[in-house]
Amino acid sequence: MNKANIARNRGWLLCCAASAIALPQMAWAAEPDGQAQDASAQAATSVNEIIVSATRQQQTLQDTPMAVDVVTADAVSKLNVFDAKEIQNLSPGLQLTNNDGRSNIATLRGVTFDPDSGSSPAVEIFLNEVPTDAQTVFTAIYDVGQIEVLRGPQGLFRGRTSPAGSILLGTQKANVYDFTGYAQGTATDRHAINAQVAANLPIVPGVLGMRAALLYDQNRVGSVTNVDGRHSSSKTMSGRVSFALDAGPLTANLMYQHLNADTTPFVAVFGDGNQPSLALGDPTSTGPVLTLKDRKSVTEGDFRFQNRTDFVTFNAAYDFGGPRLVYNGGYQNSLLKQERDQDVGNAVPNYVRNQSLATGYKIWNNELRLESAPAARFSWALSGNYRWQDNSVPLTQSNDQLFALMGVGPIPPSVSYFPIIVDADISVKLKEYGLAGTLGYKITDDLKITAGLRHTWTDVHRVQSTVVSLPDFGISLPATVDDATQKARAFTGGANISWQASPDITAYASYGHSFRPGVFAVGVTTPLDPSLLQTKDETSDGGEIGVKFNLLRGKVALNVAGFYQKFSNYISYFPSFHTASARDGVIDSAISPLPFTGNAISQGAEIQLSVRPTENIDFSINASYADAHFDNAVIPCNTYDAAGNPTVPVGQQISTCQSKDRLAQIPKFNLSANGEFRMPVGSVTPFLRGLVTYRPGFNSLRDNYSYRDYVKMDLFLGVRGENGRWEVNLFAKNLLNQTRALSVGDSVFTQATSELDFTFNPTGAGGIPFNSGYRTATITPPREFGLTTIFRW
């Protein structure tokens, strides 16, 4: 048996064993403040009583004709979910990544999204029913109401269309009746502290309530340390205040949140290092021999990302005694600052290639919806939405021209280089309107069909002004201005049919058509052809069939779904293409972050099994298989010569490849198991919780890397008081302490040069690049032990 099979079998054995002994945490309909239910309440609760709003109606999870994963406030509290990336442990097939400490990326069913691409998300994020971005929402997870992960094309029921799914995150609403709250503190051996407190006050009992919550969080961001002793760090502070009004037919909820996050993440590297200028008598090394387990960075410059965001949401509904008028609106004002050394692999020792940018954006979202009574045999809804967004991105970066001596090697900057500074000011203004209608009809009491159509108008105006400065000469070249307007008009929508074959079996089939407007490249400082800087519009058509079973009087829930989706001009993105803007084969000194498109397919199946055999034991096992890949598409790519140097064919500005590669560099299969075993003793309840996830190994063509399998096991041992008023637990995350790469750079990190002959005159060809000897990587977190205490009132 070869090593790959041994590793694969070991992963399966570990996963199955852990699934057998891990006593997973079921997601329950949470009470205010996530209070744990007592034993009698637990005995009366069946696994299908979770209420979701995926279809804009309050339905049980088992009755909802859609594949939905739910993470309740109770689950967030019990599993110490302080990092949004841990949500994926409860939703197989969902991948939440943050490879640089700045950009949160959501991937679902193998379909991914990168916020730097400028495209609409493949997975749309909603905070209190208001569209927002993952960077804002996932930076601070606290005082959560419920999280719903909706799979497949969306846009039928909400004002934003997305091809892969949506994540609905709700904050805890104010309660107009009770004075409640909680205080929670966590500390770990990895220098992490998380403290949060929330309190609810009924101002006018039964009519008006207020809730306030605070968060302080600090951690070491994956525990990556620089070789010079600096370590990664992150500090987040956030506060939230909410008001609730219950005035008969009128209900309303207002929320304001402020967020400040300051992160210094270092990018891990692995490899042997190098002495790129040794041939010229410079013995300086890029760094020592490093492995993934070293968790080291070799960056000489600074890395710092700051996020300051103010967010307001307002939700209101008026009941006319049948039909309802619903409003969902929000305002977001964010400023994301970034300072970083672009030479993350230290390819050029004793040299820093700085980049500084500040992304500011203001967004208004408004949706007005008139809908019929939910219990009507004939149901309908009419809605309109408006979105306004204003982005401003000032950018300054070093584009210095480095040199190499023909046939010898790169020349250290201390000997010769040509300083170049690029200043760009990018402005993007967006206006989007939408009108939608849905119709539903119960053909019989057990058979219902729903269909809807949405028309969207999107106008985007983008202006990029670029100034190139030559500091050695004290001059700036004339500014170049790229001014472009893009208009997109599209119909989206879908239909589903659900059949309740019996009170315990629901079958459904659905179809969805999605659309994303094409995007402009942002932050490109080399003169590339306009066809490389703007993509085509994306469309997709997808179908899903599923069956949901509620068995043994609510003790077992089993959900099975299969899906297929075909994309035309799927929008993808890669942050570091090598280009040759002069079409002469000479590689540009600056890399180009470019969006691109290609036809693609996503297909697979999902299964959820949740069991409560007794009132003191519950567990669930969820699995997802998603094969999402380009459909023989011709796309941009990086190519290299035999020595590992980047190449671009003469006559082209970028290399292209025919691809059937996966859309996201993640495995096709994912599995998780989670739950709890309780042992009541008088007025206290000791418990053991477990969470196990399994990610198989796979070979990535784009990254040119074979990823290893990964089993992550989290255990929680503790005791709670009567009615869950207090709780203390000891926990261990990543108990097996496996170190794995979750993503890697597609090659050894290099810095391009221009070639000089022996008279030190340019030859017009690309020179031997500075070679760092390292590849960059995002690594699984190390094993972490901690203590959490919670008090509720």
VOGU-3710 file (C-alpha; in Angstrom, 3 decimals, decimal comma):
1> mnkaniarnr> 0,000/0,000/0,000  1,493/3,360/-0,974  1,972/6,288/1,413  -0,963/8,238/-0,004  -3,342/5,337/0,634  -1,915/4,788/4,111  -2,467/8,466/4,930  -5,957/8,369/3,453  -6,928/5,243/5,382  -5,452/6,649/8,591
11> gwllccaasa> -7,557/9,752/8,134  -10,704/7,688/7,640  -9,969/5,528/10,680  -9,288/8,542/12,870  -12,389/10,256/11,592  -14,647/7,256/12,089  -13,236/6,560/15,538  -13,653/10,174/16,552  -17,180/10,201/15,174  -17,990/7,168/17,271
21> ialpqmawaa> -16,634/8,615/20,530  -17,210/12,318/19,927  -20,547/13,234/21,366  -21,514/16,046/19,069  -23,434/19,160/19,833  -26,871/19,361/18,252  -28,096/22,762/17,100  -31,116/23,734/19,197  -33,616/26,528/18,926  -31,841/28,965/21,208
31> epdgqaqdas> -33,482/30,764/24,063  -32,536/34,369/24,888  -28,835/34,719/25,708  -28,242/31,113/24,633  -29,571/29,751/27,947  -29,276/25,983/28,161  -32,506/24,077/28,495  -33,091/21,926/31,541  -33,403/18,160/31,283  -37,188/18,070/30,960
41> aqaatsvnei> -37,176/20,639/28,199  -34,432/18,736/26,410  -36,428/15,532/26,604  -39,399/17,255/25,018  -37,426/18,811/22,175  -37,058/16,856/18,932  -34,231/17,378/16,496  -36,448/18,927/13,805  -37,806/21,841/15,858  -35,172/24,359/14,775
51> ivsatrqqqt> -36,939/27,323/13,164  -35,306/28,908/10,104  -36,150/31,833/7,814  -34,441/30,609/4,636  -37,589/31,135/2,536  -38,589/34,306/4,409  -41,173/32,273/6,299  -40,779/30,834/9,779  -40,530/27,100/9,119  -38,955/24,154/10,868
61> lqdtpmavdv> -35,683/23,054/9,357  -37,212/19,743/8,267  -40,095/21,454/6,446  -37,890/23,907/4,528  -37,498/22,884/0,833  -33,817/23,768/0,697  -30,474/22,466/1,955  -29,800/24,527/5,091  -27,255/24,230/7,905  -27,982/25,966/11,202
71> vtadavskln> -25,585/27,146/13,896  -27,598/28,441/16,847  -26,543/30,793/19,622  -26,346/27,765/21,919  -23,891/26,000/19,576  -21,752/29,132/19,199  -21,491/29,422/22,972  -20,914/25,735/23,711  -18,212/25,262/21,079  -16,409/28,542/21,804
81> vfdakeiqnl> -16,853/29,863/18,271  -14,904/33,124/18,479  -13,410/32,884/14,996  -15,870/32,851/12,092  -13,740/30,237/10,334  -14,910/27,736/12,965  -18,461/27,950/11,592  -17,305/25,739/8,730  -16,726/22,944/11,238  -20,495/22,724/11,619
91> spglqltnnd> -21,307/23,060/7,914  -19,366/20,632/5,668  -18,683/22,048/2,235  -18,519/25,579/3,624  -14,973/26,916/3,640  -14,149/30,194/5,386  -10,554/31,245/4,880  -8,386/34,208/5,716  -5,012/33,654/4,071  -3,502/37,084/4,677
101> grsniatlrg> -5,148/38,299/7,884  -7,228/40,760/5,897  -9,546/39,131/3,362  -12,228/36,708/4,523  -13,272/34,372/1,715  -16,424/32,226/1,739  -16,589/29,087/-0,408  -19,616/26,804/-0,702  -20,160/23,719/-2,847  -16,652/24,267/-4,231
111> vtfdpdsgss> -17,579/27,712/-5,600  -15,368/30,427/-4,185  -15,109/34,196/-3,963  -12,252/36,596/-3,311  -13,252/40,092/-2,124  -10,238/41,592/-3,907  -11,758/40,561/-7,244  -14,383/43,304/-6,968  -17,139/40,874/-7,941  -20,353/40,231/-6,094
121> paveiflnev> -19,848/37,386/-3,616  -20,381/33,804/-4,706  -21,710/33,393/-1,166  -23,751/36,416/-0,101  -23,555/37,447/3,558  -26,527/38,996/5,396  -26,421/40,618/8,826  -29,955/40,976/10,198  -31,274/40,486/6,626  -29,040/43,284/5,267
131> ptdaqtvfta> -26,323/42,399/2,713  -22,782/43,038/3,906  -19,252/41,730/3,408  -17,521/38,826/5,114  -14,653/41,029/6,273  -16,996/43,109/8,426  -19,257/40,379/9,770  -16,682/37,683/10,498  -14,203/39,932/12,280  -16,294/39,906/15,470
141> iydvgqievl> -18,522/36,950/16,455  -20,410/37,680/19,676  -23,961/37,835/21,066  -25,187/35,865/18,051  -28,814/34,889/17,564  -28,617/32,286/14,800  -26,529/31,527/11,713  -28,132/29,854/8,693  -26,095/28,540/5,767  -28,272/28,345/2,637
151> rgpqglfrgr> -26,843/26,205/-0,163  -27,244/26,667/-3,888  -28,232/29,641/-6,102  -29,962/32,382/-4,111  -31,950/35,469/-5,071  -35,521/34,237/-5,146  -36,357/35,354/-1,605  -33,794/38,108/-0,894  -32,591/41,226/-2,656  -29,153/39,932/-3,635
161> tspagsillg> -28,468/37,092/-6,032  -25,560/34,725/-5,395  -24,583/31,559/-7,259  -23,319/29,325/-4,438  -25,422/30,210/-1,401  -26,014/32,695/1,384  -25,090/32,999/5,036  -27,699/34,622/7,268  -26,275/35,894/10,539  -28,623/37,391/13,104
171> tqkanvydft> -27,560/39,233/16,220  -29,461/38,724/19,456  -32,496/40,995/19,405  -33,637/43,077/22,315  -36,280/41,455/24,519  -39,226/43,654/25,537  -40,155/41,520/28,574  -37,146/40,291/30,566  -33,997/41,611/32,170  -31,430/39,063/30,981
181> gyaqgtatdr> -27,805/38,913/29,989  -24,542/37,065/30,245  -20,841/37,521/30,912  -18,287/35,207/29,350  -14,515/34,980/29,508  -12,005/32,694/27,807  -8,224/32,423/28,080  -5,866/29,985/26,355  -2,243/28,938/26,400  -1,806/30,577/22,966
191> hainaqvaan> -2,015/34,132/24,342  -5,695/34,391/23,395  -8,269/36,252/25,473  -11,933/36,651/24,628  -14,284/38,609/26,880  -17,875/39,460/26,103  -20,853/40,756/28,024  -24,450/41,524/27,084  -27,439/42,870/28,983  -31,113/43,238/28,050
201> lpivpgvlgm> -33,402/45,853/29,606  -37,182/46,184/29,008  -37,598/49,986/28,902  -41,374/49,779/28,535  -42,250/46,186/29,478  -44,039/44,424/26,663  -43,497/47,321/24,247  -39,909/48,598/24,105  -36,650/46,853/24,970  -32,935/47,601/24,721
211> raallydqnr> -29,921/45,314/24,528  -26,220/46,193/24,722  -23,211/43,936/24,093  -19,426/44,388/24,210  -16,523/42,304/22,898  -12,776/42,311/23,493  -10,694/39,711/21,680  -6,956/39,243/21,250  -5,029/36,331/19,756  -1,884/35,368/17,851
221> vgsvtnvdgr> -3,495/34,846/14,387  -2,348/31,296/13,695  0,772/31,606/15,868  3,141/32,556/13,042  6,383/34,173/14,272  8,880/36,127/12,208  12,501/34,965/12,236  13,460/38,317/13,790  11,256/37,632/16,829  8,123/39,546/15,878
231> hsssktmsgr> 4,894/37,570/16,223  1,471/37,770/14,637  -1,181/39,462/16,726  -4,753/40,649/16,505  -6,879/42,839/18,733  -10,600/43,425/18,203  -12,989/45,639/20,128  -16,641/45,965/19,263  -19,827/47,281/20,821  -23,453/46,894/19,848
241> vsfaldagpl> -26,742/48,384/21,010  -30,162/47,192/19,844  -33,737/48,327/20,371  -36,952/46,336/19,855  -40,484/47,679/19,498  -43,622/45,558/19,779  -46,614/47,832/19,232  -49,426/45,523/18,164  -49,362/45,177/14,374  -46,058/47,080/14,194
251> tanlmyqhln> -42,776/45,424/15,174  -39,317/46,885/14,661  -35,679/46,189/15,514  -32,851/48,721/15,313  -29,182/47,765/15,727  -25,970/49,830/15,738  -22,525/48,224/15,871  -19,043/49,734/16,018  -15,951/47,675/15,246  -12,231/48,322/15,591
261> adttpfvavf> -9,803/45,565/14,591  -6,025/45,815/14,382  -4,169/42,810/12,956  -0,491/42,142/12,352  -0,366/38,851/10,461  2,844/37,306/9,228  2,819/35,021/6,197  4,358/31,610/6,910  6,912/30,197/4,475  8,613/26,836/4,006
271> gdgnqpslal> 11,659/25,824/1,998  15,460/25,844/2,077  15,985/29,578/1,646  18,545/30,887/-0,837  21,495/33,218/-1,457  20,203/34,926/-4,628  23,224/37,198/-5,230  26,009/34,803/-4,266  27,507/34,923/-7,778  28,264/38,624/-7,261
281> gdptstgpvl> 29,974/38,071/-3,966  26,966/38,866/-1,772  26,566/36,055/0,807  23,288/37,393/2,222  20,677/34,645/2,637  16,916/34,980/2,366  16,623/32,980/5,603  17,117/29,574/7,241  15,732/26,177/6,251  12,074/26,159/7,369
291> tlkdrksvte> 9,249/23,621/7,494  5,531/24,096/8,048  5,944/23,073/11,687  8,320/25,978/12,272  5,448/28,456/11,665  7,931/31,107/10,610  7,891/34,196/8,426  10,946/35,866/6,858  9,384/39,226/6,008  11,621/42,223/6,685
301> gdfrfqnrtd> 8,943/44,894/6,370  5,738/45,569/8,266  2,360/43,892/7,973  -0,643/45,655/9,476  -4,352/45,575/8,645  -6,905/47,793/10,373  -10,691/47,702/10,127  -12,930/50,421/11,443  -16,610/49,874/10,678  -19,917/51,386/11,755
311> fvtfnaaydf> -22,983/49,367/10,857  -26,700/50,113/11,293  -29,566/47,748/10,504  -33,296/48,432/10,758  -35,985/45,775/10,376  -39,678/46,559/10,605  -42,966/44,839/9,762  -46,595/45,940/9,820  -49,330/43,309/9,899  -52,509/44,331/8,088
321> ggprlvyngg> -54,381/41,359/9,511  -53,147/39,017/6,784  -50,717/40,633/4,372  -47,582/42,178/5,856  -45,394/45,086/4,806  -41,731/44,406/5,629  -38,723/46,733/5,485  -35,069/45,727/5,815  -32,439/48,429/5,560  -28,900/49,167/6,590
331> yqnsllkqer> -25,970/51,540/6,358  -22,299/50,584/6,499  -19,279/52,869/6,739  -15,943/51,025/6,642  -12,299/51,969/6,391  -9,816/49,151/5,812  -6,157/50,179/6,024  -3,335/47,983/4,796  0,428/48,291/5,157  2,526/45,403/3,885
341> dqdvgnavpn> 5,861/44,321/2,473  5,170/42,805/-0,960  8,408/40,796/-0,710  6,770/38,259/1,621  9,400/35,605/0,856  12,350/37,978/1,413  13,556/37,185/-2,101  15,605/40,384/-2,003  17,478/40,485/1,338  17,876/43,871/3,058
351> yvrnqslatg> 15,143/45,358/0,874  11,480/46,185/1,509  8,910/46,610/-1,274  6,162/48,564/0,487  2,492/48,774/-0,363  0,027/51,040/1,415  -3,671/51,355/0,692  -6,852/52,431/2,416  -10,173/51,035/1,220  -13,062/53,196/2,291
361> ykiwnnelrl> -16,614/52,366/1,414  -20,097/53,513/2,288  -23,116/51,361/1,502  -26,875/51,936/1,745  -29,198/48,946/1,418  -32,986/49,179/1,306  -35,637/46,552/0,705  -39,417/46,901/0,867  -41,548/43,783/0,666  -45,314/43,247/0,647
371> esapaarfsw> -46,253/39,636/1,322  -49,322/37,516/1,911  -50,157/35,685/5,107  -47,789/32,703/5,380  -50,557/30,151/5,965  -52,556/31,106/2,849  -53,117/28,451/0,197  -52,222/31,019/-2,438  -49,164/33,016/-1,305  -47,445/35,922/-2,978
381> alsgnyrwqd> -44,808/38,579/-2,394  -43,704/41,740/-4,189  -40,442/43,453/-3,322  -38,114/46,197/-4,434  -34,556/46,837/-3,352  -32,022/49,628/-3,814  -28,280/49,514/-3,117  -25,850/52,436/-3,275  -22,130/51,987/-2,755  -19,205/54,410/-2,907
391> nsvpltqsnd> -15,663/53,003/-2,724  -12,450/55,002/-2,559  -9,032/53,301/-2,642  -5,835/55,395/-2,528  -2,811/53,172/-3,205  0,925/53,731/-2,934  3,472/51,031/-3,689  7,096/50,477/-4,657  7,516/49,208/-8,214  11,301/49,464/-8,182
401> qlfalmgvgp> 13,113/48,037/-11,192  15,635/45,430/-10,056  18,432/44,177/-12,281  20,374/40,997/-13,030  23,707/40,619/-14,794  23,440/38,514/-17,939  24,377/34,906/-17,287  25,484/35,678/-13,721  22,527/36,515/-11,508  20,571/39,257/-9,767
411> ippsvsyfpi> 22,302/42,420/-8,574  21,673/43,452/-4,934  19,753/46,749/-4,586  22,698/48,074/-2,584  24,689/47,922/-5,848  22,129/48,924/-8,457  18,368/49,389/-8,789  15,982/51,958/-10,240  13,460/53,363/-7,699  9,882/53,713/-8,970
421> ivdadisvkl> 6,869/54,778/-6,894  3,312/54,210/-8,128  0,420/56,215/-6,684  -3,092/55,248/-7,716  -6,460/56,630/-6,702  -9,328/54,255/-7,444  -12,978/55,264/-7,183  -15,898/52,879/-7,685  -19,531/53,992/-7,478  -22,354/51,458/-7,719
431> keyglagtlg> -26,110/51,791/-7,961  -28,309/48,722/-8,042  -32,084/48,426/-8,296  -34,172/45,306/-8,181  -37,815/44,283/-8,526  -39,029/40,801/-7,651  -42,185/38,793/-7,331  -42,917/35,312/-6,014  -46,050/33,174/-6,234  -46,830/30,053/-4,269
441> ykitddlkit> -49,755/27,685/-4,418  -50,690/24,659/-2,330  -52,010/22,252/-4,919  -52,983/20,006/-2,032  -52,325/20,317/1,687  -49,131/18,332/1,124  -47,948/19,620/-2,265  -46,785/23,201/-2,832  -45,089/24,948/-5,717  -43,319/28,311/-5,527
451> aglrhtwtdv> -41,779/30,351/-8,341  -40,342/33,809/-8,653  -38,556/36,254/-10,915  -36,222/39,137/-10,169  -34,972/41,872/-12,473  -31,824/43,748/-11,486  -30,332/46,950/-12,868  -26,688/47,560/-11,969  -24,597/50,602/-12,926  -20,910/50,764/-11,983
461> hrvqstvvsl> -18,639/53,736/-12,636  -14,920/53,182/-12,059  -12,115/55,718/-12,297  -8,446/54,895/-11,698  -5,832/57,623/-11,814  -2,218/56,411/-11,755  0,933/58,507/-11,303  4,422/57,016/-11,689  7,213/58,862/-9,862  10,983/58,570/-10,369
471> pdfgislpat> 12,376/59,790/-7,045  16,027/59,753/-8,195  15,149/62,351/-10,821  12,603/64,233/-8,697  9,933/63,956/-11,367  6,511/62,425/-11,813  5,250/61,215/-15,162  1,882/62,499/-16,439  -1,079/60,788/-14,804  -2,905/58,075/-16,701
481> vddatqkara> -6,646/57,914/-16,157  -8,811/54,863/-16,761  -12,495/55,856/-16,761  -15,051/53,120/-17,400  -18,773/52,640/-16,919  -20,482/49,278/-16,856  -24,214/48,654/-17,046  -25,728/45,255/-16,357  -29,350/44,188/-16,722  -30,390/40,695/-15,774
491> ftgganiswq> -33,303/38,448/-14,906  -32,767/35,889/-12,152  -35,116/33,667/-10,239  -36,147/30,137/-9,601  -38,794/27,664/-8,600  -39,250/24,839/-6,157  -41,797/22,171/-5,460  -42,146/20,481/-2,094  -44,178/17,416/-1,188  -44,869/16,331/2,350
501> aspditayas> -45,225/12,639/1,678  -46,071/12,095/5,348  -45,796/14,166/8,545  -42,230/12,845/8,798  -41,029/12,966/5,173  -40,575/16,048/2,974  -39,263/15,813/-0,584  -38,399/18,771/-2,771  -36,880/19,838/-6,071  -35,635/23,310/-6,939
511> yghsfrpgvf> -34,161/25,312/-9,801  -32,237/28,565/-9,623  -30,764/30,996/-12,149  -28,093/33,382/-10,888  -26,151/36,332/-12,272  -23,072/38,317/-11,325  -21,988/41,388/-13,311  -18,503/41,441/-14,780  -15,804/43,259/-12,845  -12,830/45,563/-13,377
521> avgvttpldp> -9,315/44,767/-12,238  -8,258/46,930/-9,290  -4,705/47,693/-8,197  -3,027/46,818/-11,511  -0,086/49,167/-12,052  1,259/47,763/-15,335  -0,161/48,790/-18,768  -2,236/45,775/-19,777  -4,777/45,388/-22,566  -8,329/46,406/-21,514
531> sllqtkdets> -9,574/42,886/-22,313  -7,506/41,637/-19,350  -8,850/44,323/-17,035  -12,589/43,704/-17,403  -14,481/40,407/-17,323  -17,695/39,257/-18,916  -20,929/38,850/-16,930  -21,459/35,518/-15,191  -24,630/33,416/-15,322  -25,445/29,994/-13,936
541> dggeigvkfn> -28,310/27,509/-13,839  -28,597/25,002/-11,025  -30,931/22,305/-9,790  -31,278/20,448/-6,501  -33,353/17,530/-5,257  -33,615/16,432/-1,666  -35,485/14,406/0,922  -35,809/15,199/4,642  -36,800/12,496/7,116  -37,998/12,919/10,703
551> llrgkvalnv> -37,827/9,489/12,339  -38,512/7,756/15,667  -40,823/10,468/16,989  -38,328/13,251/16,451  -35,273/11,471/17,803  -33,627/11,184/14,359  -33,429/13,623/11,449  -31,905/12,600/8,119  -31,533/15,013/5,188  -30,127/14,066/1,776
561> agfyqkfsny> -29,637/16,387/-1,220  -28,017/16,245/-4,655  -27,176/19,230/-6,878  -25,879/20,227/-10,311  -24,974/23,735/-11,487  -23,504/24,972/-14,782  -21,696/28,316/-15,053  -21,142/30,489/-18,090  -18,186/32,874/-17,581  -17,607/31,959/-13,955
571> isyfpsfhta> -15,714/34,886/-12,356  -12,491/33,860/-10,655  -9,459/35,736/-9,368  -5,767/35,259/-8,754  -3,704/37,843/-6,836  -0,291/37,312/-8,452  -0,141/36,845/-12,215  3,209/37,351/-13,938  2,768/39,595/-16,981  4,816/40,911/-19,905
581> sardgvidsa> 3,089/44,176/-20,762  5,447/44,945/-23,700  4,617/41,520/-25,268  8,342/40,872/-25,687  8,677/38,111/-23,106  10,209/40,455/-20,518  8,447/39,836/-17,199  7,125/42,987/-15,500  8,626/43,818/-12,114  5,179/44,088/-10,504
591> isplpftgna> 2,740/41,204/-10,283  -0,862/41,825/-11,372  -3,996/40,827/-9,431  -6,514/39,942/-12,142  -10,062/38,624/-12,294  -10,862/36,271/-15,168  -13,681/34,048/-16,416  -14,250/30,535/-17,740  -17,115/28,068/-18,057  -17,481/25,777/-15,054
601> isqgaeiqls> -19,562/23,033/-13,394  -20,421/22,311/-9,752  -22,050/19,005/-8,800  -22,303/16,816/-5,728  -24,337/15,579/-2,780  -24,839/16,390/0,918  -26,122/14,436/3,915  -27,042/15,452/7,454  -27,797/12,967/10,241  -28,875/14,223/13,681
611> vrptenidfs> -29,748/11,868/16,538  -30,977/12,238/20,131  -31,254/8,690/21,506  -31,850/9,892/25,088  -32,411/13,196/26,810  -28,726/13,316/27,769  -27,064/12,322/24,500  -27,204/14,000/21,113  -24,940/13,892/18,090  -24,871/14,672/14,397
621> inasyadahf> -22,768/13,644/11,420  -22,726/15,816/8,300  -20,927/15,195/5,008  -20,575/17,028/1,721  -19,135/16,115/-1,675  -18,749/18,955/-4,192  -16,927/18,639/-7,509  -16,605/22,214/-8,803  -14,227/22,650/-11,731  -13,574/24,613/-14,891
631> dnavipcnty> -15,220/23,036/-17,916  -12,199/22,799/-20,232  -11,849/26,594/-20,077  -8,965/28,687/-21,437  -7,904/30,895/-18,542  -4,875/33,014/-17,530  -2,184/31,121/-15,664  1,428/31,357/-14,526  3,981/29,307/-16,453  7,625/28,635/-15,602
641> daagnptvpv> 10,769/27,455/-17,338  12,870/24,469/-16,267  14,713/26,613/-13,712  11,454/27,737/-12,108  11,530/31,248/-13,576  8,209/32,802/-14,724  7,630/32,973/-18,483  5,133/34,626/-20,846  5,107/33,778/-24,578  6,349/36,509/-26,900
651> gqqistcqsk> 3,380/38,369/-28,376  1,232/37,840/-25,259  0,867/39,854/-22,079  -0,017/36,832/-19,961  0,199/33,059/-20,288  -2,981/31,017/-20,749  -3,823/27,379/-20,052  -6,708/25,039/-20,824  -8,118/24,049/-17,481  -10,327/21,444/-15,853
661> drlaqipkfn> -8,931/22,379/-12,463  -11,093/22,877/-9,382  -12,547/26,331/-8,793  -11,336/26,446/-5,201  -8,177/24,804/-3,919  -10,006/22,702/-1,342  -10,914/18,988/-1,159  -14,111/17,761/-2,762  -15,190/15,825/0,342  -15,701/17,147/3,888
671> lsangefrmp> -17,118/15,482/7,002  -17,910/16,697/10,505  -19,341/15,163/13,680  -20,307/17,082/16,801  -22,411/16,834/19,971  -22,669/16,342/23,732  -23,013/13,757/26,516  -24,563/15,015/29,783  -24,488/13,403/33,246  -26,915/15,257/35,594
681> vgsvtpflrg> -25,945/15,029/39,264  -28,354/16,896/41,512  -28,433/20,576/40,588  -25,344/20,428/38,355  -24,671/18,724/35,053  -21,166/17,575/34,089  -20,761/17,179/30,328  -18,419/16,110/27,576  -18,611/17,780/24,159  -16,787/16,864/21,007
691> lvtyrpgfns> -16,267/18,266/17,534  -14,433/16,364/14,803  -13,855/17,462/11,219  -12,119/15,553/8,448  -10,536/17,058/5,345  -8,963/14,512/2,953  -5,749/15,153/1,092  -5,792/16,137/-2,575  -3,503/17,257/-5,365  -3,833/20,872/-6,532
701> lrdnysyrdy> -2,831/21,557/-10,122  -2,899/25,337/-9,748  -0,880/25,358/-6,544  1,403/22,529/-7,764  1,115/20,993/-4,312  -0,207/17,807/-2,724  -2,234/18,726/0,347  -2,256/16,212/3,184  -5,351/14,912/4,956  -6,356/16,715/8,144
711> vkmdlflgvr> -8,350/15,539/11,161  -9,278/18,279/13,619  -10,607/17,203/17,013  -11,917/19,621/19,667  -12,948/18,379/23,132  -14,772/20,224/25,927  -15,078/18,947/29,508  -17,070/20,955/32,013  -19,997/21,432/34,330  -23,040/23,695/34,214
721> gengrwevnl> -25,452/24,811/36,881  -29,189/24,410/37,058  -31,012/25,842/34,039  -27,645/26,714/32,521  -27,178/29,802/34,713  -23,432/29,225/34,873  -20,895/27,029/33,165  -17,188/26,260/33,382  -15,388/24,189/30,770  -11,850/23,164/29,909
731> faknllnqtr> -11,214/22,661/26,213  -8,588/21,518/23,752  -8,745/22,542/20,108  -6,863/20,621/17,416  -6,108/17,989/20,035  -4,099/15,881/17,572  -1,876/18,907/16,888  -1,663/18,170/13,181  0,174/20,818/11,147  -1,111/21,053/7,591
741> alsvgdsvft> -0,986/23,607/4,784  -4,453/24,895/3,913  -3,146/26,941/0,990  0,269/27,517/-0,580  1,761/29,818/-3,186  1,808/28,247/-6,643  5,620/28,364/-6,843  8,766/29,494/-5,066  8,415/33,209/-4,314  10,534/35,375/-6,658
751> qatseldftf> 11,105/39,025/-7,579  11,485/39,851/-11,276  14,522/41,617/-12,760  15,601/43,196/-16,025  18,770/41,928/-17,653  21,940/44,026/-18,013  24,884/43,098/-20,210  28,494/43,284/-18,999  28,602/46,997/-19,840  25,578/47,435/-17,532
761> nptgaggipf> 23,247/48,370/-20,371  19,744/46,837/-20,610  19,403/43,983/-23,073  15,603/44,259/-23,224  15,138/40,769/-21,802  14,037/39,578/-18,431  16,901/38,783/-16,083  17,458/35,938/-13,668  14,984/36,712/-10,851  15,696/36,965/-7,165
771> nsgyrtatit> 14,712/33,528/-5,871  13,689/33,316/-2,215  13,845/29,536/-1,959  10,509/29,650/-0,103  6,864/29,041/-0,801  4,203/30,880/1,170  1,559/28,949/3,128  -1,515/29,275/5,294  -1,287/26,711/8,081  -3,759/24,991/10,375
781> pprefgltti> -3,804/26,447/13,911  -1,690/24,698/16,565  -3,117/22,733/19,494  -4,674/25,094/22,010  -5,809/24,543/25,612  -8,151/26,952/27,331  -10,722/27,702/30,011  -14,139/29,321/29,522  -16,513/30,577/32,204  -20,035/31,817/31,554
791> frw> -22,597/33,380/33,862  -26,164/34,113/32,717  -28,970/36,005/34,409
//
